[in-house]
Amino acid sequence: MRAVRIEEFGGPEVLAVSEVPDPVPGPGQVLIRIAAAGVNRADALLRAGSYHAAGRPPLIPGAEAAGTVAALGEGVTGFRIGQPVMALDGGDNPGFYAESAAVAATQVTALPDGLDLTAAAALPIAWLSAWNCVRALARVAQGETVVVKAAASGVGTAAVQIAAEAGARVIALAGSPEKAAWAGEFGAAETIDTSRFTDEGEVGEVLRLTGGRGADVVLDTVGGQSLRRSLRETAHGGRVVSLANVALEPSTLDTRDFYPKNIAILGFQLTNRQIHGYDPRSDLREIAERVAAGRYRVPVETVLPLERAREAHERLESRDNRGKIVLSAR
Ligand SMILES: NC(=O)c1ccc[n+]([C@@H]2O[C@H](COP(=O)([O-])OP(=O)(O)OC[C@H]3O[C@@H](n4cnc5c(N)ncnc54)[C@H](OP(=O)(O)O)[C@@H]3O)[C@@H](O)[C@H]2O)c1
C-alpha cells in the first residue's frame, strides 16, 4: 500500500509517500481502508522528533482517520466488512497517513448514517478533546462565560460550538481580524483579535467584556505565556483548562494570579487519558451523531492527497489554517 513514511526526523520535506507492506490485523484489531486522515500538531511534533510518545523512524504519522472496515482480526466482533468507521490512536501509533491501518478494535467507532468520511476524520482528536475539556473537565454550565483561545483552530472551532451548545456565552480569541471574525461564526457571542493587543491588552479586553469579573472558564491550547494570561482572565472560582503548548515555550506563573481567586487549573491530554482508562467510543459516537444531525459544523478547510502531506504540514505550521486539514487516501 501507499503510506507517508518518515525515514528520518526533520521538516515537512521528510514526508514522502512510499510503498510499504499491507498491514495485517492481529488479534483484537480491525483493518481499516482509510478514506481520510486528520492532520494534527502532534503529527508535526512527531515528524520533527519532538513528540513525547513517538518511537524512532521509520514511522507513519497520523493519529486519527475515517474509512471502512476491510478485515477483522481474531476475536473481533461487532463490526461488518465495508462499515464506515473512525479510529483514534490510543498510544501505539497505528499510522493513519496511509491507505490502510490495523488498529485495536477498542479504538474504532462506527459512524452514524449520513456522516461524510472527511468530516469524520477530523473528529477523533480535536472534537473529542474539546468535548472532554468543555463537558467533563470544566463542566461548563448554562449562563457561564467561556473564553476559547485559538478559536479558529481545529480544537477551537469545536470548543466554541460545544460550549455554546451548553448555554455558555463564548468569547473567541484568534490571531488576526479575519480569523477572529470567522471563529465568531461558530456561535461565539464576542470575538477578540489578539493581534491588536499586547499581553496586558488581551487580559484587559477579556475583563472589559466580562464587566471586570473575568470568565468562568478559559480553554487554553496556546500554553506558554498564554497560561499566565488565562489565569488573569478567569473569574473567582473559575476553571482554566490547559491542554497544549502550541507556543512551545515555558509558562511562568505567579501563584498570586490564581490561589486568591480559588481557581482550578485542569490539565488534559487525550492519549494519556486513554492510557489511564478512558474509553473514547461512546463520546465519539455522540459527537458524530450530533454532526450527522447538523448540530455541529466541522470546518475542514483543506483536503490534500497523501502525496501532498508536506504541504499539509506547512499549512498547519503557517498558523493560517482555519479549522482542520485532512489528507485524502483514496
Ligand atoms: N492535550 C490533548 O490531548 C490535545 C488534543 C488535541 C490537540 N491538542 C493540542 O492543541 C493545540 C491546538 O490544536 P489544533 O488542532 O486546534 O491546532 P491548530 O489548528 O494548528 O491551531 C493552533 C493555533 O494556535 C494559535 N497559536 C497561538 N500561538 C501560537 C504560536 N506561538 N505558534 C503557533 N500557533 C499559535 C494559532 O491561532 P491564532 O493565530 O489564532 O492565535 C494557531 O492557528 C495543538 O498544540 C495540539 O497539539 C492537544
The ligand as an ORCA input file, in Angstrom:
! r2SCAN-3c Opt
* xyz 0 1
  N      -3.963     17.663     25.099
  C      -4.533     16.999     24.111
  O      -4.950     15.857     24.232
  C      -4.688     17.687     22.797
  C      -5.665     17.257     21.896
  C      -5.818     17.935     20.693
  C      -4.958     18.982     20.395
  N      -4.000     19.321     21.267
  C      -3.085     20.414     21.001
  O      -3.846     21.588     20.989
  C      -3.217     22.532     20.152
  C      -4.235     23.067     19.184
  O      -4.613     22.041     18.312
  P      -5.356     22.400     16.978
  O      -5.609     21.178     16.230
  O      -6.514     23.257     17.319
  O      -4.200     23.259     16.269
  P      -4.186     24.230     15.046
  O      -5.429     24.123     14.240
  O      -2.884     24.035     14.403
  O      -4.200     25.684     15.731
  C      -3.195     26.163     16.536
  C      -3.409     27.679     16.698
  O      -2.767     28.117     17.875
  C      -2.573     29.527     17.758
  N      -1.267     29.925     18.258
  C      -1.064     30.770     19.279
  N       0.234     30.938     19.499
  C       0.891     30.202     18.607
  C       2.254     30.012     18.329
  N       3.220     30.588     19.060
  N       2.583     29.199     17.316
  C       1.622     28.596     16.584
  N       0.303     28.755     16.816
  C      -0.066     29.556     17.808
  C      -2.757     29.857     16.298
  O      -4.003     30.512     16.190
  P      -4.079     32.118     16.251
  O      -3.196     32.609     15.154
  O      -5.499     32.378     16.011
  O      -3.608     32.524     17.606
  C      -2.809     28.514     15.627
  O      -3.557     28.532     14.437
  C      -2.054     21.800     19.492
  O      -0.869     22.091     20.195
  C      -2.409     20.358     19.654
  O      -1.283     19.520     19.652
  C      -3.854     18.718     22.478
*
